Amino acid sequence: ASWYGPGFYGQKTASGEVLKEGTMTAAHSSLPMGTRVKVTRLDDDRSVTVVINDRKPFKPGTVIDLAHGSASALDVHEDGTALVRIEVID
């Protein structure tokens, strides 16, 4: 996982929502918009539930880009990237 946020705030996501600071959302290349997923950091087992509302991820080698709110909850914003497990909830 990687993260994004500052510099993208106020811009529309692929779902049409405006990205705001603190959102618990994420970008994924193929999961349907509105899908809820549990993202768990593998090194410390912390997890967060996010809603897919954007496309990509932007950073090569990653499968999900966490918006700043969800990245902060997992401390991914400090590291830049983290190894995670992604589980579809619905």
C-alpha positions as CSV (number, residue, x, y, z in Angstrom):
1,A,0.0,0.0,0.0
2,S,1.0,3.6,-0.5
3,W,-0.9,6.8,0.2
4,Y,-2.0,10.0,-1.3
5,G,-3.8,13.2,-0.2
6,P,-2.2,16.6,0.1
7,G,-2.1,18.0,-3.4
8,F,-5.2,16.1,-4.4
9,Y,-7.6,17.6,-1.8
10,G,-10.5,19.3,-3.5
11,Q,-10.1,17.2,-6.7
12,K,-12.7,14.7,-7.9
13,T,-12.0,11.1,-7.5
14,A,-12.9,8.5,-10.2
15,S,-16.3,8.0,-8.4
16,G,-17.0,11.7,-8.6
17,E,-16.5,12.4,-4.9
18,V,-14.3,15.3,-3.9
19,L,-11.2,14.1,-2.0
20,K,-11.1,15.7,1.5
21,E,-8.6,15.6,4.2
22,G,-9.1,12.8,6.7
23,T,-11.2,10.5,4.4
24,M,-11.2,6.8,5.0
25,T,-11.1,5.9,1.3
26,A,-8.7,4.3,-1.2
27,A,-7.8,3.9,-4.9
28,H,-7.7,0.5,-6.5
29,S,-7.3,-0.5,-10.1
30,S,-10.1,-3.0,-10.4
31,L,-12.4,-3.2,-7.4
32,P,-15.8,-1.7,-8.0
33,M,-16.5,1.8,-6.7
34,G,-18.1,1.7,-3.3
35,T,-16.5,-1.6,-2.3
36,R,-15.6,-1.7,1.4
37,V,-12.3,-3.4,2.1
38,K,-10.4,-4.2,5.3
39,V,-6.7,-3.2,5.0
40,T,-4.4,-4.8,7.5
41,R,-0.7,-3.9,8.0
42,L,1.3,-7.1,8.1
43,D,4.0,-5.9,10.4
44,D,1.8,-4.9,13.3
45,D,-1.7,-6.3,12.5
46,R,-3.5,-2.9,12.7
47,S,-6.4,-2.6,10.3
48,V,-8.8,-0.1,8.9
49,T,-11.9,-0.3,6.8
50,V,-11.9,1.9,3.6
51,V,-14.3,2.5,0.7
52,I,-12.9,2.3,-2.8
53,N,-13.7,5.6,-4.6
54,D,-10.8,6.2,-6.9
55,R,-8.6,4.4,-9.5
56,K,-5.0,3.4,-9.9
57,P,-2.7,3.1,-7.4
58,F,-0.3,5.7,-8.4
59,K,3.0,4.3,-7.1
60,P,4.5,1.4,-9.0
61,G,4.5,-1.9,-7.2
62,T,1.5,-1.1,-5.0
63,V,-2.0,-2.5,-5.3
64,I,-3.9,0.1,-3.2
65,D,-3.5,3.8,-2.5
66,L,-4.9,4.9,0.8
67,A,-6.3,8.4,1.2
68,H,-4.5,10.3,3.9
69,G,-7.1,9.6,6.7
70,S,-6.8,5.8,6.3
71,A,-3.1,6.0,5.8
72,S,-2.7,8.0,9.0
73,A,-4.7,5.4,10.9
74,L,-2.2,2.7,9.8
75,D,0.9,5.0,10.0
76,V,1.5,4.5,6.3
77,H,1.8,8.2,5.8
78,E,5.0,8.1,8.0
79,D,6.6,5.2,6.1
80,G,5.3,6.0,2.6
81,T,4.4,2.4,1.9
82,A,3.6,-0.7,3.9
83,L,3.0,-4.4,3.3
84,V,-0.8,-5.0,3.7
85,R,-3.5,-7.6,3.3
86,I,-6.7,-6.5,1.6
87,E,-10.0,-8.3,2.3
88,V,-13.2,-7.4,0.6
89,I,-16.0,-6.8,3.1
90,D,-18.8,-6.0,0.6
